[in-house]
Amino acid sequence: MRYFFQLDERLGIELPVMKHQWEEYSLHERADILFRWEQIRGRIPDRIHKLEAAIRSKQSQLDREDDFPASCQLNSDIADLASTINDLHLWFRVNQEVDEKLHQ
């Protein structure tokens, strides 16, 4: 298979796995990739909202936590969630770049 989509457990979405450069795919393949990506991309904002809710919950726990090691773990968890959100924002913008390449 020249391309497929694989679940990224951390991000909670499927990501494209492309074995060739974008220009090497036929117009039909490009359209298929873009169609599938748009379906996945449409779910990214909901995923971000869930992660933001998890951050708020952990921040609330952190506000009440007196144990230093537990506080450190909560801070680490919050940082991991924030990193995931950042990566999801980057993936959300990928479609804009791909659309530009397709129209060139």
N, C-alpha and C positions, 0 to 999 in steps of 0.2 A: 504494500500500500504506500502511495506517495505522500499521503498526509492522513492524520487522524487527530482526534481530540482526546485528551487524557485528563482525568480528574486530578487536580492538585488539592490534596487534603488540607493543606494550610489555608489556601485561599477559598476553598469550598466551591470552586468552579472548574469546569473543564477548560484546558488550554490547548491551543493548536500545536501539534507536533508536525513540522514541515521538514521534509527531507531534501528539499530543493529551494533555490532562490525563487522569490515571488514571480519573477518574469518568466521562469521556466514552466509555470503551470498554464494550462490552456484557459481560455476565457470561461469555459464551462466549469473547470475545476475552481478557478478563482471565485466565480459566482457561488458555487456550492460552499466553499470555505467561508465566504462573506455572509451567506445566508445563515449558516450554522453559528458563526461567531455572533451575529446580531441577536440570535436567540439567547445565547449565553450572556452576552454583554447587557442585555435588557434586565438580567437578574442581579447584576452587580450592585446597583443602588440599594436593593433590599438586603443584600448580604452586608453591605457597609452599615446600614441602619442597625442590623442585629449585632454587629461587632461594637458599634458605638454604645448600644444598650448594655452590652457586657462590660465595657469600660466604665460606664457610669455606675454599674453595680459594684465593680471592684473598687472604684474610688470611694464609694459609700462605705464599703467594708474597711478600706484603708483609714478612713476618717475615725473609725471606732476601734481600730486595732492598736493594742498596746505592746504586743510582742514584736520585738525588733526583727527576728528572722521571718516571721509571718508578714510583716510590713515589707520587707525586702522582696519576698516572693510575690506579693500583690503588685509591687512596683514593676517587677520583671514581667508579670503577666500583662499588665497594662501596656508596657512597652512593646511586647510581642503583638498584642492586638492592634496597637497603633501602627506598627510596621506592616501588618497585614492590610490594614486599611489603605496605607500609602501605596502598597503594591497593587491593590485593587484599583485605585485611582489611575495608576499608570496603565494598567491593562484596559481600563475603560476608554482611555484616550487612544489606544492602538488603532481602533477602527478609523479614526479621522485620518491617520497617516496612511493606512491601507487604501482608503477611498481615494486619497490624493494620488497614490501610485496607479490605481486602476484607471483614473481619468487622464493620466499623462500619456 
